[in-house]
Structures are given as C-alpha cells and as structure tokens.
Amino acid sequence: MRKHHELVWPASSKTVTLPQLTRRLPILAYTLRRLVILIASLLIAAIVLFVLLRLLPGDPANALLGVGATEAQIAAARSQVGSDQPLYTQFVSFIGNLARFDLGTSFVSRASVAGEIGNRMSVTLPLTFLGFLLALALAIPLGIIAAVRSDRWYGGLISVVSQLGIAIPVFWVGILLVTLFAINLRLLPSGGFPLRGWTNFGEAAVAMILPVLTIALVMAASVLRYVRAATLDVLGSDYLRTARALGSSFPQALIRHGLRNGAVPVISILGIELASTFLGAVVIERVFSLPGLGSMLLLAIQQRDYPNVQGVLFVSTLLVLLIGFAADLLQRFIDPRLRDRGAGTP
C-alpha cells in the first residue's frame, strides 16, 4: 500500500506526492506574489519619476535651443520633444515606451539612451559587483572571528576597526587610497578608464583596482558588524549546544547548523548594501573619473537632458527592485521555516 497518494503529471512519467506538492505550491505562490509586487513597485516608481521630472522648472525643449531662439524654433523644439502635448498623452507615451524598454533618444547627443546606458553599465556593474564580492570575502571570515573570539584582543580589535570604517566617508577612503598607491607608491593609476573599455582588458582591470578596493573596504566594515551580530546569536542558540552535546566538534556544529541560520538575517542586509553601493557608485566614479552610470546622470542633469535623466533613474530603480526581489527569494531558499510557511508545517 502506498504511503501517500500520488499525482501523475500528464506530460511526464514522474510522480509527485501530495506532501511534495504542498511544499512546492507555497514557494511558487510566494514567487508569483513577489513578482506582482515587483511589477507594481516599478509602475509606481515610473509614475513618481514622470511627475517629478515634469515638476522641474523650465521646458525640456530648452536643451535643444540656443540663446535668442525664435518662437518658431521654440515651437518646433517643443513638438520634437513632445512637451507641447497634454500631460496624460505624455504619460501614456512614457509608460508605453517603458513597457517596450524604449528609453528614448538623448536631446544632446541624439544617441539611444538605452545604448548609452548599456555602455556605461559595463563600468558600473563590474565596479559594484566586484566591490561587493571582495567585501564579502573580507567581512564574512572577519565577522565570524570577531564573534567567536570576542574575548580575545584581536576579536575586539576587528570590531573597533570596523566601527571606524563605518564612520569614514567613502570618498575619503578613495582619496586616501589614491594618495597612497597612486601618488606616493606610484603603483596604480589615480583614475580614468581606457577609451576602448574592456577590449583593453589589462588597462581596464588595473583602472578598476582602487575603485573596487574603496567600495570593498567601506562595505566590508558595515557588513562585518551584521555578520558578527548574527554569529553571536548563533553561538548562544540551543541547536548549536545540542549539536555539540551529540558529539559534533565546534567547527562542525558551526558550519553545519550555524552558518545557514546566521545567513538568513544577513541576506536582507546584503541586499540593502548591494543596492546602496550601486546607487552610491556615482561618488566613486566621480573620485576616480570613471565613465559609469553615475557620471552619465550628473552630466545629463547639468545639460538638462531629460531622456538620459529619466532613463538612468528608471534603470537604477529597476536594478534596486530586482536586488530586493532576489534577496527575498534567496532567504526563502535557505531557510526551510520560510519555505514551508503556509504549507501547514507548524
């Protein structure tokens, strides 16, 4: 006699038991619910972006006009950028273009905004993710050591240094690294990026070292505090003591039971840190003269190039929302208590 009833999918010979199905449905339902929230959030962000840009003083057509433009030239420029149309017509056109991921054409360069953002992202994304990975490589082991050895002098020293790292502004860390490695030691360039981009891989990689290190040091100081706090909670948990009582060594119990449980609260923090680093890349790009997304946004604001401004802000918002979406799903994947929530599991 079968222990469970079985459901047979028509297109497959595999069987799925009812307990397996009930475990899978909450995960699928949660993913779909988060996807709906993601789309709704993106729509709200697009509406807010449209309204704020229209509240700015001046007309977008002014970016196409010189001093002393005639009435006919002003009317032609307004017709070209669409600012002569009613707001609801502009909004419908704006949302329709976003749905097709058509971000328009730059008023100044007449280049595709999406293409320009793609070129700039080849600098911003490697800068952000490489800095993030290096920060994790520094923060996770040091945070665990600071918690496990909190009664030793070096555990306390790690905590103090991380506190100082949080207090130091990121641009100051960049300036200090430039002064040390570029000016005094002359080991690395102080800034800039090769004109051919990543096709000149050697120069591009060298140009990224100091910016990535700047991001990593600042982010690692913040993440280390959360890793240390999560590890301290794990060290005082009942399940870790039970694992030790059943014969597991301290490293085995910590790796097998502690890391997964301690990772759950840290993941949400990592999502916030990654999003903040991406948005804050404008400061690093300014310090090191990198042609990334932040530099594009500052230039577009100075030139009142509205398509570039709204394109950069929309893509930035999209990436931040996707990071939060991925962090939520990862938490569900790691923590079985969250996976089984709603499946009837106590």
DRENTORDO-237825 format. One record per atom (N, C-alpha, C): x, y, z; residue in one letter. Coordinates in steps of 0.2 Angstrom, whole numbers, padded with zeros to 4 digits, always signed. Last residue first. Layout:
# DRENTORDO-237825
XYZA;...
***
This chain:
# DRENTORDO-237825
+0020+0117+0056P;+0020+0121+0062P;+0027+0125+0062P;+0015+0117+0039T;+0020+0115+0043T;+0020+0119+0050T;+0006+0122+0030G;+0003+0118+0035G;+0008+0115+0040G;+0012+0130+0021A;+0011+0124+0019A;+0008+0119+0024A;+0015+0142+0027G;+0009+0142+0023G;+0008+0135+0020G;+0032+0140+0026R;+0026+0144+0029R;+0020+0144+0024R;+0042+0133+0021D;+0036+0129+0022D;+0031+0133+0025D;+0052+0143+0019R;+0049+0139+0013R;+0043+0136+0015R;+0054+0147+0032L;+0051+0152+0027L;+0048+0148+0021L;+0061+0136+0036R;+0055+0138+0040R;+0051+0143+0036R;+0072+0134+0028P;+0066+0130+0027P;+0060+0132+0031P;+0081+0146+0021D;+0078+0145+0027D;+0072+0140+0026D;+0085+0147+0007I;+0090+0145+0013I;+0086+0143+0019I;+0074+0151+0000F;+0078+0145-0002F;+0082+0143+0004F;+0070+0163+0006R;+0066+0158+0006R;+0069+0151+0005R;+0082+0171+0003Q;+0080+0169+0010Q;+0075+0163+0011Q;+0081+0172-0010L;+0086+0168-0008L;+0085+0166+0000L;+0069+0180-0012L;+0069+0173-0014L;+0075+0169-0011L;+0075+0192-0006D;+0069+0189-0003D;+0068+0181-0005D;+0085+0195-0016A;+0087+0193-0009A;+0081+0190-0005A;+0078+0197-0027A;+0082+0191-0027A;+0084+0189-0020A;+0071+0209-0024F;+0067+0203-0026F;+0072+0196-0025F;+0082+0217-0022G;+0077+0216-0016G;+0073+0209-0018G;+0086+0218-0035I;+0091+0215-0030I;+0087+0213-0024I;+0075+0223-0042L;+0077+0216-0043L;+0082+0213-0038L;+0076+0236-0036L;+0070+0232-0035L;+0072+0224-0037L;+0088+0240-0042V;+0087+0240-0035V;+0081+0236-0033V;+0085+0240-0056L;+0090+0236-0053L;+0090+0235-0045L;+0075+0250-0057L;+0074+0243-0059L;+0079+0238-0055L;+0082+0261-0053T;+0076+0259-0049T;+0075+0251-0050T;+0091+0262-0064S;+0093+0261-0057S;+0088+0258-0052S;+0082+0264-0074V;+0086+0258-0074V;+0089+0257-0067V;+0077+0277-0070F;+0072+0271-0071F;+0076+0264-0071F;+0088+0285-0070L;+0084+0284-0064L;+0080+0278-0065L;+0092+0284-0084V;+0096+0282-0079V;+0092+0280-0072V;+0080+0289-0090G;+0082+0283-0092G;+0087+0280-0086G;+0079+0302-0085Q;+0074+0298-0083Q;+0076+0290-0085Q;+0091+0307-0090V;+0090+0308-0083V;+0085+0302-0081V;+0090+0306-0104N;+0095+0302-0101N;+0094+0302-0093N;+0078+0314-0106P;+0078+0307-0108P;+0084+0303-0104P;+0083+0327-0102Y;+0078+0323-0098Y;+0078+0316-0100Y;+0096+0336-0100D;+0095+0330-0105D;+0090+0326-0101D;+0102+0346-0094R;+0095+0346-0094R;+0093+0341-0099R;+0116+0346-0091Q;+0114+0348-0098Q;+0106+0348-0099Q;+0116+0342-0078Q;+0119+0348-0080Q;+0117+0350-0087Q;+0110+0329-0080I;+0107+0334-0075I;+0110+0341-0077I;+0119+0322-0087A;+0113+0324-0090A;+0109+0329-0086A;+0130+0322-0079L;+0131+0326-0085L;+0124+0327-0088L;+0125+0313-0069L;+0127+0320-0067L;+0127+0325-0073L;+0123+0302-0076L;+0117+0305-0073L;+0119+0312-0072L;+0136+0298-0080M;+0131+0300-0085M;+0125+0303-0083M;+0141+0295-0068S;+0144+0301-0072S;+0139+0303-0077S;+0134+0284-0065G;+0133+0290-0061G;+0136+0296-0064G;+0138+0275-0075L;+0131+0277-0075L;+0130+0283-0070L;+0155+0279-0079G;+0149+0275-0077G;+0143+0278-0078G;+0169+0282-0082P;+0163+0284-0086P;+0158+0279-0085P;+0178+0289-0068L;+0176+0283-0072L;+0169+0285-0076L;+0186+0296-0059S;+0184+0299-0066S;+0183+0293-0070S;+0186+0294-0046F;+0191+0290-0050F;+0190+0292-0057F;+0176+0302-0040V;+0183+0302-0037V;+0188+0299-0042V;+0165+0298-0048R;+0167+0305-0048R;+0175+0305-0046R;+0164+0285-0045E;+0165+0286-0052E;+0168+0293-0052E;+0160+0286-0031I;+0166+0283-0033I;+0168+0285-0040I;+0148+0292-0033V;+0153+0296-0029V;+0160+0293-0031V;+0140+0283-0040V;+0141+0290-0043V;+0147+0293-0039V;+0138+0272-0032A;+0143+0272-0036A;+0145+0279-0040A;+0126+0272-0024G;+0132+0277-0022G;+0138+0276-0027G;+0119+0262-0030L;+0117+0269-0031L;+0122+0274-0029L;+0127+0251-0027F;+0125+0253-0034F;+0123+0260-0035F;+0126+0252-0013T;+0133+0253-0017T;+0132+0254-0024T;+0113+0250-0011S;+0116+0256-0009S;+0122+0257-0012S;+0112+0236-0015A;+0108+0242-0018A;+0111+0249-0017A;+0120+0230-0006L;+0122+0230-0013L;+0118+0235-0017L;+0114+0233+0006E;+0121+0235+0005E;+0122+0235-0003E;+0102+0226+0004I;+0102+0233+0005I;+0108+0236+0004I;+0107+0213+0003G;+0103+0216-0002G;+0103+0223-0002G;+0113+0211+0016L;+0117+0211+0010L;+0113+0214+0004L;+0101+0211+0024I;+0106+0217+0024I;+0110+0217+0018I;+0096+0199+0019S;+0092+0205+0018S;+0097+0211+0019S;+0106+0191+0024I;+0105+0191+0017I;+0101+0198+0015I;+0106+0190+0038V;+0112+0194+0034V;+0110+0195+0027V;+0096+0182+0042P;+0095+0189+0043P;+0101+0193+0039P;+0102+0170+0036V;+0096+0172+0034V;+0095+0179+0036V;+0114+0165+0041A;+0114+0169+0035A;+0108+0172+0033A;+0112+0158+0053G;+0115+0165+0053G;+0115+0169+0047G;+0108+0146+0047N;+0104+0150+0052N;+0106+0157+0052N;+0120+0142+0040R;+0113+0143+0037R;+0109+0148+0041R;+0130+0142+0051L;+0130+0147+0045L;+0124+0148+0042L;+0126+0132+0061G;+0126+0139+0062G;+0126+0144+0056G;+0126+0119+0056H;+0120+0122+0059H;+0120+0129+0059H;+0139+0117+0050R;+0133+0113+0048R;+0126+0116+0050R;+0148+0126+0056I;+0147+0126+0049I;+0140+0123+0047I;+0146+0123+0070L;+0145+0130+0067L;+0144+0130+0060L;+0149+0109+0071A;+0142+0112+0073A;+0141+0119+0070A;+0162+0109+0066Q;+0157+0106+0063Q;+0150+0108+0064Q;+0169+0118+0076P;+0168+0120+0069P;+0163+0116+0065P;+0165+0109+0088F;+0163+0116+0087F;+0163+0119+0080F;+0160+0093+0084S;+0165+0097+0086S;+0162+0104+0085S;+0146+0083+0089S;+0150+0087+0084S;+0155+0092+0087S;+0140+0076+0100G;+0146+0074+0098G;+0150+0078+0092G;+0128+0081+0105L;+0128+0075+0101L;+0134+0073+0099L;+0132+0093+0110A;+0131+0088+0115A;+0130+0081+0112A;+0133+0101+0099R;+0139+0099+0102R;+0138+0094+0107R;+0119+0101+0096A;+0124+0098+0091A;+0130+0096+0094A;+0115+0109+0107T;+0113+0102+0106T;+0117+0098+0101T;+0121+0121+0104R;+0123+0117+0110R;+0121+0110+0110R;+0114+0124+0093L;+0121+0123+0092L;+0124+0119+0098L;+0101+0125+0097Y;+0103+0120+0092Y;+0110+0119+0092Y;+0101+0136+0106D;+0100+0129+0109D;+0102+0124+0104D;+0113+0149+0103S;+0107+0146+0102S;+0107+0139+0105S;+0124+0158+0104G;+0120+0157+0110G;+0114+0153+0109G;+0129+0158+0091L;+0133+0155+0097L;+0129+0153+0103L;+0120+0165+0085V;+0120+0158+0083V;+0124+0154+0089V;+0122+0178+0089D;+0116+0175+0091D;+0116+0167+0090D;+0135+0179+0084L;+0134+0179+0091L;+0127+0176+0093L;+0132+0180+0071T;+0136+0174+0073T;+0135+0174+0081T;+0125+0192+0070A;+0122+0186+0068A;+0125+0180+0071A;+0136+0201+0073A;+0129+0200+0077A;+0126+0194+0076A;+0145+0198+0063R;+0147+0197+0070R;+0141+0196+0074R;+0137+0202+0052V;+0140+0195+0052V;+0141+0194+0059V;+0136+0216+0055Y;+0130+0212+0054Y;+0132+0204+0055Y;+0149+0220+0054R;+0145+0221+0060R;+0139+0217+0060R;+0153+0217+0041L;+0156+0214+0046L;+0152+0214+0053L;+0146+0227+0033V;+0143+0220+0033V;+0146+0216+0039V;+0154+0239+0036S;+0147+0238+0038S;+0144+0231+0038S;+0166+0235+0031A;+0166+0237+0038A;+0159+0237+0040A;+0163+0232+0018A;+0165+0226+0022A;+0165+0229+0030A;+0161+0244+0012M;+0155+0240+0013M;+0157+0234+0018M;+0174+0250+0013V;+0168+0253+0016V;+0163+0248+0017V;+0181+0240+0005L;+0183+0242+0012L;+0177+0245+0016L;+0175+0240-0007A;+0175+0234-0003A;+0177+0236+0004A;+0176+0253-0013I;+0170+0250-0011I;+0170+0245-0006I;+0190+0253-0014T;+0187+0258-0010T;+0180+0255-0008T;+0193+0242-0023L;+0195+0242-0016L;+0192+0247-0011L;+0187+0247-0034V;+0184+0241-0031V;+0186+0241-0024V;+0196+0259-0037P;+0189+0260-0035P;+0185+0254-0032P;+0208+0251-0038L;+0207+0256-0032L;+0200+0257-0031L;+0206+0243-0050I;+0208+0240-0043I;+0206+0245-0037I;+0202+0247-0062M;+0197+0246-0058M;+0199+0244-0050M;+0213+0249-0069A;+0210+0255-0068A;+0204+0254-0062A;+0217+0236-0072V;+0221+0240-0067V;+0217+0246-0065V;+0207+0232-0081A;+0207+0229-0074A;+0211+0233-0069A;+0210+0241-0091A;+0203+0242-0088A;+0204+0238-0081A;+0222+0236-0095E;+0222+0243-0093E;+0215+0244-0089E;+0218+0223-0099G;+0223+0224-0094G;+0223+0231-0091G;+0208+0224-0109F;+0207+0221-0103F;+0212+0223-0098F;+0202+0233-0120N;+0209+0233-0117N;+0209+0231-0110N;+0189+0230-0120T;+0193+0227-0125T;+0200+0227-0124T;+0183+0237-0110W;+0185+0231-0108W;+0189+0227-0114W;+0188+0253-0117G;+0184+0249-0112G;+0187+0243-0111G;+0194+0261-0125R;+0192+0255-0129R;+0188+0251-0124R;+0199+0271-0116L;+0194+0273-0121L;+0190+0267-0124L;+0201+0266-0099P;+0203+0266-0106P;+0198+0267-0111P;+0199+0278-0087F;+0197+0271-0089F;+0199+0272-0097F;+0203+0287-0071G;+0202+0286-0078G;+0201+0279-0080G;+0216+0287-0058G;+0209+0287-0061G;+0209+0286-0068G;+0228+0284-0054S;+0224+0288-0049S;+0217+0288-0052S;+0236+0268-0056P;+0233+0274-0059P;+0228+0278-0054P;+0248+0261-0045L;+0242+0261-0048L;+0240+0268-0051L;+0260+0264-0039L;+0259+0258-0041L;+0253+0257-0046L;+0266+0275-0032R;+0266+0275-0040R;+0265+0268-0042R;+0267+0279-0019L;+0270+0272-0021L;+0270+0272-0029L;+0260+0292-0019N;+0266+0290-0015N;+0270+0284-0018N;+0250+0291-0029I;+0254+0297-0028I;+0261+0295-0025I;+0244+0278-0028A;+0245+0282-0035A;+0250+0287-0034A;+0243+0274-0015F;+0245+0269-0020F;+0247+0273-0027F;+0240+0285-0007L;+0245+0280-0005L;+0248+0276-0011L;+0231+0293-0014T;+0237+0296-0011T;+0242+0291-0010T;+0221+0284-0016V;+0224+0287-0022V;+0231+0290-0019V;+0217+0281-0003L;+0220+0275-0007L;+0224+0278-0013L;+0212+0293+0001L;+0217+0290+0004L;+0221+0285+0000L;+0201+0294-0008I;+0206+0299-0009I;+0213+0297-0005I;+0193+0283-0004G;+0196+0284-0011G;+0202+0288-0011G;+0190+0288+0009V;+0194+0282+0008V;+0197+0281+0001V;+0182+0299+0005W;+0188+0300+0009W;+0193+0294+0008W;+0171+0293+0000F;+0175+0297-0005F;+0182+0298-0001F;+0165+0287+0011V;+0168+0283+0005V;+0173+0287+0001V;+0169+0292+0027P;+0165+0293+0021P;+0169+0289+0015P;+0170+0282+0042I;+0174+0286+0037I;+0170+0286+0030I;+0162+0274+0050A;+0162+0282+0051A;+0166+0286+0046A;+0165+0261+0047I;+0158+0264+0045I;+0158+0271+0046I;+0178+0260+0051G;+0177+0260+0044G;+0170+0263+0042G;+0177+0261+0065L;+0180+0266+0062L;+0178+0266+0054L;+0171+0248+0066Q;+0167+0254+0068Q;+0170+0260+0065Q;+0181+0240+0062S;+0175+0240+0058S;+0171+0246+0060S;+0190+0242+0073V;+0192+0244+0066V;+0186+0245+0061V;+0183+0236+0083V;+0184+0243+0083V;+0186+0246+0076V;+0182+0222+0079S;+0176+0226+0080S;+0177+0234+0080S;+0196+0219+0079I;+0192+0219+0072I;+0186+0223+0073I;+0199+0220+0092L;+0202+0225+0088L;+0198+0225+0081L;+0192+0210+0098G;+0190+0217+0099G;+0192+0222+0095G;+0199+0199+0092G;+0192+0200+0091G;+0189+0207+0092G;+0212+0202+0098Y;+0211+0203+0091Y;+0203+0203+0089Y;+0210+0199+0111W;+0211+0205+0109W;+0210+0207+0102W;+0195+0189+0115R;+0202+0189+0113R;+0203+0197+0111R;+0182+0187+0115D;+0185+0188+0122D;+0193+0189+0121D;+0178+0185+0103S;+0176+0191+0106S;+0180+0193+0112S;+0179+0174+0093R;+0185+0176+0098R;+0184+0183+0101R;+0167+0174+0087V;+0170+0168+0090V;+0175+0170+0095V;+0166+0187+0082A;+0161+0185+0086A;+0164+0179+0090A;+0178+0189+0074A;+0176+0194+0079A;+0171+0192+0084A;+0176+0178+0065I;+0182+0178+0070I;+0180+0183+0076I;+0165+0182+0058I;+0164+0176+0062I;+0170+0176+0067I;+0170+0194+0052G;+0165+0194+0056G;+0164+0188+0061G;+0181+0188+0044L;+0182+0193+0050L;+0177+0194+0055L;+0173+0181+0035P;+0178+0177+0040P;+0179+0182+0045P;+0164+0192+0030I;+0162+0185+0032I;+0167+0182+0037I;+0172+0202+0025A;+0168+0203+0030A;+0166+0197+0034A;+0180+0198+0014L;+0183+0201+0019L;+0179+0201+0026L;+0171+0193+0005A;+0177+0189+0006A;+0181+0192+0012A;+0162+0204+0004L;+0160+0198+0007L;+0166+0194+0009L;+0171+0213-0003A;+0168+0215+0003A;+0166+0209+0007A;+0172+0206-0015L;+0178+0207-0011L;+0176+0209-0004L;+0158+0207-0020L;+0161+0201-0018L;+0168+0201-0014L;+0157+0222-0021F;+0153+0218-0016F;+0156+0211-0015F;+0167+0225-0030G;+0167+0228-0024G;+0163+0224-0019G;+0161+0218-0041L;+0167+0216-0039L;+0169+0219-0032L;+0148+0225-0042F;+0148+0218-0040F;+0155+0215-0038F;+0152+0238-0045T;+0148+0237-0040T;+0149+0229-0037T;+0161+0237-0057L;+0163+0241-0051L;+0159+0239-0045L;+0152+0230-0066P;+0158+0227-0063P;+0161+0230-0057P;+0142+0241-0067L;+0141+0234-0064L;+0147+0230-0062L;+0149+0252-0072T;+0146+0252-0066T;+0145+0245-0063T;+0154+0248-0085V;+0159+0250-0080V;+0156+0250-0073V;+0143+0244-0092S;+0149+0240-0092S;+0155+0242-0088S;+0135+0254-0091M;+0134+0249-0086M;+0140+0244-0086M;+0138+0262-0102R;+0140+0264-0095R;+0140+0259-0090R;+0132+0255-0112N;+0139+0256-0112N;+0142+0258-0105N;+0118+0255-0108G;+0122+0249-0109G;+0129+0250-0109G;+0116+0269-0109I;+0116+0266-0103I;+0119+0259-0103I;+0117+0270-0123E;+0122+0273-0119E;+0122+0271-0112E;+0106+0262-0127G;+0113+0260-0129G;+0118+0263-0125G;+0095+0269-0121A;+0097+0263-0119A;+0104+0260-0121A;+0096+0281-0128V;+0098+0281-0121V;+0099+0274-0119V;+0104+0284-0144S;+0099+0280-0140S;+0101+0280-0132S;+0109+0301-0147A;+0111+0294-0147A;+0105+0290-0143A;+0109+0315-0147R;+0105+0311-0152R;+0106+0304-0152R;+0116+0322-0137S;+0120+0318-0142S;+0116+0315-0147S;+0104+0329-0132V;+0111+0332-0133V;+0114+0328-0139V;+0093+0321-0130F;+0092+0328-0133F;+0099+0331-0136F;+0093+0304-0133S;+0096+0310-0130S;+0095+0316-0133S;+0078+0295-0135T;+0084+0297-0138T;+0087+0304-0134T;+0070+0281-0126G;+0071+0287-0130G;+0077+0289-0132G;+0069+0269-0120L;+0071+0274-0116L;+0071+0281-0119L;+0060+0256-0122D;+0062+0261-0126D;+0063+0267-0122D;+0054+0245-0116F;+0061+0246-0114F;+0064+0251-0119F;+0041+0244-0118R;+0045+0241-0123R;+0052+0242-0122R;+0037+0251-0107A;+0035+0244-0107A;+0039+0240-0113A;+0042+0263-0109L;+0045+0259-0104L;+0043+0252-0105L;+0032+0267-0119N;+0039+0266-0121N;+0043+0262-0116N;+0021+0268-0111G;+0021+0263-0117G;+0028+0262-0119G;+0024+0278-0102I;+0023+0271-0100I;+0023+0266-0105I;+0025+0289-0112F;+0030+0287-0107F;+0030+0280-0105F;+0012+0289-0117S;+0018+0288-0122S;+0024+0286-0117S;+0005+0292-0106V;+0003+0286-0109V;+0009+0284-0114V;+0011+0305-0103F;+0011+0299-0098F;+0010+0293-0102F;+0007+0313-0114Q;+0014+0312-0112Q;+0015+0306-0108Q;-0007+0313-0112T;-0004+0310-0118T;+0004+0308-0117T;-0007+0319-0100Y;-0010+0312-0100Y;-0007+0309-0106Y;-0002+0332-0103L;+0001+0328-0099L;-0001+0321-0099L;-0003+0336-0121P;-0006+0336-0114P;-0002+0331-0110P;+0012+0342-0130Q;+0006+0338-0129Q;+0003+0338-0122Q;+0024+0349-0130D;+0018+0353-0132D;+0011+0349-0131D;+0034+0340-0128S;+0031+0344-0122S;+0026+0349-0123S;+0040+0333-0138G;+0033+0331-0135G;+0031+0335-0130G;+0051+0336-0144V;+0052+0333-0138V;+0045+0330-0135V;+0046+0343-0155Q;+0051+0337-0156Q;+0051+0333-0150Q;+0038+0353-0150S;+0035+0347-0154S;+0040+0341-0155S;+0048+0361-0145R;+0043+0358-0141R;+0039+0352-0144R;+0055+0364-0157A;+0058+0360-0152A;+0053+0357-0147A;+0045+0372-0163A;+0047+0366-0166A;+0051+0361-0161A;+0043+0382-0154A;+0038+0378-0155A;+0040+0371-0159A;+0056+0388-0155I;+0054+0385-0149I;+0048+0380-0150I;+0056+0392-0168Q;+0061+0387-0166Q;+0059+0384-0159Q;+0046+0402-0168A;+0045+0396-0172A;+0050+0390-0170A;+0051+0411-0159E;+0045+0407-0157E;+0044+0401-0161E;+0069+0409-0159T;+0063+0412-0161T;+0057+0408-0158T;+0082+0411-0147A;+0078+0406-0151A;+0072+0410-0153A;+0092+0416-0138G;+0089+0420-0144G;+0085+0416-0149G;+0103+0403-0136V;+0101+0409-0134V;+0098+0413-0140V;+0096+0387-0142G;+0102+0392-0140G;+0099+0398-0138G;+0088+0372-0138L;+0088+0378-0140L;+0094+0382-0138L;+0087+0360-0132L;+0089+0360-0139L;+0089+0367-0142L;+0084+0362-0119A;+0090+0359-0120A;+0092+0359-0128A;+0071+0367-0120N;+0076+0372-0119N;+0083+0369-0120N;+0062+0356-0119A;+0064+0359-0126A;+0070+0364-0126A;+0058+0355-0106P;+0063+0350-0109P;+0066+0353-0116P;+0057+0371-0098D;+0054+0366-0103D;+0059+0361-0105D;+0056+0375-0080G;+0058+0375-0087G;+0055+0370-0091G;+0057+0366-0065P;+0056+0372-0069P;+0059+0372-0076P;+0049+0350-0063L;+0055+0354-0063L;+0054+0360-0067L;+0038+0342-0064L;+0038+0347-0059L;+0044+0352-0059L;+0042+0332-0072R;+0038+0337-0075R;+0037+0343-0070R;+0049+0324-0064L;+0053+0327-0070L;+0049+0333-0073L;+0039+0319-0055L;+0045+0324-0053L;+0048+0327-0058L;+0031+0312-0064V;+0028+0318-0061V;+0034+0322-0058V;+0040+0301-0068F;+0037+0305-0073F;+0034+0312-0070F;+0043+0296-0055L;+0048+0298-0059L;+0045+0303-0065L;+0030+0291-0051V;+0034+0296-0047V;+0039+0299-0051V;+0028+0281-0062I;+0024+0287-0061I;+0027+0293-0057I;+0039+0272-0059A;+0039+0276-0065A;+0034+0282-0065A;+0035+0268-0046A;+0042+0272-0047A;+0042+0276-0054A;+0024+0261-0050I;+0023+0267-0045I;+0029+0271-0046I;+0030+0251-0058L;+0025+0255-0060L;+0024+0262-0056L;+0038+0244-0048L;+0041+0248-0054L;+0036+0253-0057L;+0028+0240-0040S;+0033+0244-0037S;+0036+0248-0043S;+0021+0230-0048A;+0018+0236-0046A;+0022+0242-0043A;+0032+0221-0050I;+0029+0225-0056I;+0025+0231-0054I;+0034+0217-0037L;+0039+0220-0041L;+0037+0224-0046L;+0021+0211-0034I;+0024+0217-0030I;+0029+0221-0034I;+0022+0200-0043V;+0017+0206-0044V;+0019+0212-0040V;+0033+0194-0037L;+0034+0196-0044L;+0028+0202-0046L;+0028+0190-0025R;+0033+0195-0025R;+0034+0198-0032R;+0018+0181-0030R;+0016+0187-0026R;+0021+0192-0026R;+0026+0171-0036L;+0022+0175-0040L;+0019+0181-0037L;+0033+0167-0024T;+0037+0170-0030T;+0032+0174-0035T;+0022+0162-0017Y;+0026+0167-0014Y;+0030+0171-0020Y;+0018+0151-0025A;+0014+0156-0024A;+0017+0163-0021A;+0030+0143-0025L;+0028+0146-0031L;+0023+0152-0030L;+0030+0140-0011I;+0036+0143-0014I;+0034+0147-0021I;+0017+0134-0010P;+0019+0140-0006P;+0025+0144-0009P;+0019+0122-0019L;+0015+0127-0020L;+0016+0134-0016L;+0029+0113-0013R;+0031+0117-0018R;+0026+0123-0020R;+0022+0107-0002R;+0028+0111-0001R;+0030+0115-0007R;+0012+0101-0009T;+0010+0106-0004T;+0016+0110-0002T;+0019+0091-0016L;+0015+0097-0019L;+0014+0102-0015L;+0024+0083-0006Q;+0029+0087-0010Q;+0025+0093-0014Q;+0012+0078-0001P;+0016+0082+0003P;+0021+0086-0001P;+0007+0071-0013L;+0004+0077-0010L;+0008+0081-0005L;+0020+0067-0024T;+0016+0065-0019T;+0013+0072-0016T;+0022+0065-0041V;+0023+0070-0036V;+0018+0068-0030V;+0031+0055-0053T;+0025+0056-0049T;+0027+0061-0043T;+0035+0055-0071K;+0037+0056-0064K;+0030+0057-0059K;+0031+0055-0084S;+0030+0049-0080S;+0032+0050-0073S;+0023+0069-0091S;+0029+0066-0088S;+0027+0060-0084S;+0011+0076-0094A;+0017+0076-0099A;+0023+0073-0096A;+0002+0074-0083P;+0001+0070-0090P;+0007+0070-0094P;+0008+0069-0067W;+0008+0074-0072W;+0007+0071-0079W;+0000+0061-0055V;+0004+0059-0061V;+0003+0065-0066V;+0001+0060-0038L;-0002+0064-0044L;+0003+0063-0049L;-0003+0049-0025E;+0002+0051-0030E;-0002+0055-0035E;-0004+0047-0007H;-0007+0047-0014H;-0002+0051-0019H;+0008+0038+0002H;+0005+0044+0000H;+0001+0043-0006H;+0011+0025+0004K;+0010+0029+0010K;+0007+0035+0008K;+0003+0011-0004R;+0007+0017-0005R;+0006+0022+0002R;+0004-0006+0000M;+0000+0000+0000M;+0004+0006+0000M;
***
